[in-house]
C-alpha cells in the first residue's frame, strides 16, 4: 500500500483523545528493556515510529509529561488527561519530529506487528520471539535494518 493512503486510527481507553496516523510508520519496535516493562506495566512496549506531522489529533488534547529515560535524555509522554493512557512519546534526543506511537492504542494494533525486537537481553524468559523478525540484544544502527524508504523519510526530516 502507498504510505500516502494507509491510515491508522487510535484512541485512549476513555475515548477523550482520538488520533489518526496518516501513513504507515517508519519502523515498529518491540522493546524488552526493564524501563519499558515498568512504564507499560507489561513484558514489553510496542512503538510505531512516525513523523510527528503524520499524527493528526482528531479529538481531545493529550497532556505532555516529562519522564526520565535510562539514557538520561528523557522523553515527553503524551497521555489522556482523564484516563491517563500513554498515546505516544517524543524522546528528547530524537527531537519533536518523530513520535513513538503506542501500538496498543490503535483500533487495529494487529496491523503493525514489530519489525524488530530490541533490548532482548532483559526480555522476560517466558517470551518466545518469532524466527522471522529481527532480534537485537540491545539497540542497533537504523542504517543496518530500516527499509530504504524509511531511511529516506528520516533523512528528509533532518533537512
C-alpha positions as CSV (number, residue, x, y, z in Angstrom):
1,X,0.0,0.0,0.0
2,X,1.0,3.6,-0.5
3,X,2.2,5.4,2.5
4,X,0.0,8.3,1.4
5,X,-3.2,6.4,1.6
6,X,-2.7,4.0,4.5
7,X,-4.1,5.3,7.8
8,X,-4.4,4.0,11.4
9,X,-6.9,5.2,13.9
10,X,-6.1,5.3,17.6
11,X,-7.5,6.5,20.9
12,X,-7.1,6.4,24.7
13,X,-9.2,4.0,26.8
14,X,-12.0,6.5,27.7
15,X,-12.1,7.9,24.1
16,X,-11.5,11.5,25.1
17,X,-8.3,11.7,22.9
18,X,-8.5,10.3,19.3
19,X,-5.9,10.5,16.6
20,X,-5.0,9.2,13.2
21,X,-1.7,8.1,11.8
22,X,-1.8,9.3,8.2
23,X,0.7,6.8,6.8
24,X,2.5,3.6,7.7
25,X,5.2,4.2,10.3
26,X,8.9,4.4,9.7
27,X,9.6,1.3,11.8
28,X,8.0,-0.6,14.7
29,X,10.0,-1.5,17.8
30,X,9.1,-4.1,20.4
31,X,11.3,-3.0,23.3
32,X,12.0,-5.5,26.1
33,X,14.1,-3.2,28.3
34,X,13.3,-3.1,32.0
35,X,12.3,0.6,31.6
36,X,9.7,-0.1,29.0
37,X,8.4,-3.1,31.1
38,X,8.0,-0.7,34.1
39,X,6.4,2.1,32.1
40,X,4.0,-0.2,30.2
41,X,3.2,-2.5,33.2
42,X,3.8,-5.4,30.8
43,X,6.5,-7.5,29.4
44,X,7.4,-5.1,26.6
45,X,6.3,-1.9,24.8
46,X,5.5,-1.7,21.1
47,X,6.1,1.7,19.5
48,X,5.5,2.7,15.9
49,X,7.9,5.4,15.0
50,X,6.4,8.0,12.7
51,X,6.9,11.6,11.7
52,X,5.0,13.9,14.1
53,X,3.2,15.7,11.3
54,X,1.7,12.3,10.3
55,X,-0.1,12.0,13.6
56,X,-3.3,14.1,13.4
57,X,-5.2,14.8,16.5
58,X,-9.0,14.2,15.9
59,X,-10.4,14.9,19.4
60,X,-9.2,16.0,22.8
61,X,-5.8,17.2,23.8
62,X,-3.2,14.9,25.3
63,X,-1.1,16.1,28.2
64,X,2.7,16.0,27.9
65,X,4.6,14.7,30.9
66,X,8.4,14.8,31.0
67,X,9.8,11.5,32.3
68,X,13.4,10.3,32.7
69,X,15.0,7.6,30.5
70,X,17.9,5.3,31.1
71,X,20.0,7.3,28.6
72,X,19.5,10.5,30.6
73,X,17.9,12.2,27.6
74,X,14.3,12.0,28.9
75,X,11.1,11.7,27.0
76,X,7.8,13.6,26.8
77,X,4.9,11.1,27.2
78,X,1.6,12.3,25.8
79,X,-1.3,10.9,27.9
80,X,-5.0,11.4,28.0
81,X,-5.7,13.9,30.8
82,X,-8.7,11.8,32.0
83,X,-7.8,8.1,31.8
84,X,-4.0,8.7,31.7
85,X,-3.3,6.2,28.9
86,X,0.0,6.8,27.2
87,X,-0.7,7.5,23.5
88,X,2.8,8.4,22.2
89,X,6.1,9.9,23.2
90,X,8.9,12.1,21.9
91,X,12.4,11.2,23.1
92,X,14.3,14.4,23.7
93,X,17.4,13.1,21.9
94,X,15.3,12.3,18.8
95,X,13.6,15.7,18.9
96,X,10.0,16.7,18.3
97,X,9.9,15.4,14.7
98,X,9.4,11.7,15.4
99,X,6.6,10.3,17.6
100,X,6.8,6.9,19.2
101,X,3.1,5.9,19.0
102,X,1.9,3.1,21.4
103,X,0.7,0.5,19.0
104,X,-1.7,-0.9,21.7
105,X,-3.7,2.4,21.4
106,X,-4.6,1.7,17.8
107,X,-8.0,0.5,16.8
108,X,-6.3,-2.3,14.9
109,X,-3.0,-2.9,16.6
110,X,-2.5,-6.3,14.8
111,X,-1.9,-4.3,11.6
112,X,1.5,-3.1,13.0
113,X,3.5,-6.1,14.2
114,X,7.1,-5.4,15.3
115,X,9.8,-5.0,12.7
116,X,12.4,-5.6,15.4
117,X,12.7,-6.8,19.0
118,X,15.2,-4.7,20.9
119,X,16.9,-4.9,24.3
120,X,16.1,-8.6,24.4
121,X,18.9,-9.2,26.9
122,X,16.3,-8.2,29.5
123,X,13.2,-9.8,28.0
124,X,11.1,-12.0,30.2
125,X,12.3,-15.6,29.9
126,X,8.8,-16.9,29.1
127,X,8.5,-14.8,26.0
128,X,9.3,-16.7,22.8
129,X,10.3,-14.5,19.9
130,X,9.4,-15.3,16.3
131,X,12.1,-16.6,14.0
132,X,11.1,-14.2,11.1
133,X,11.7,-10.9,12.9
134,X,14.9,-9.1,13.7
135,X,16.2,-9.6,17.3
136,X,18.8,-7.4,19.0
137,X,20.2,-7.9,22.5
138,X,20.4,-4.1,22.8
139,X,19.9,-1.2,20.4
140,X,21.1,-1.1,16.8
141,X,22.0,1.3,14.0
142,X,19.0,2.3,11.9
143,X,21.1,2.2,8.7
144,X,21.6,-1.6,9.2
145,X,17.9,-2.6,9.5
146,X,15.4,0.0,8.3
147,X,13.9,-0.1,4.8
148,X,15.4,2.3,2.3
149,X,12.1,4.2,2.1
150,X,12.0,4.8,5.9
151,X,15.7,5.9,5.9
152,X,14.8,8.4,3.2
153,X,11.8,9.7,5.1
154,X,14.0,10.2,8.2
155,X,16.7,11.9,6.1
156,X,14.0,14.4,4.8
157,X,13.1,15.2,8.4
158,X,16.7,16.0,9.3
159,X,16.7,18.5,6.4
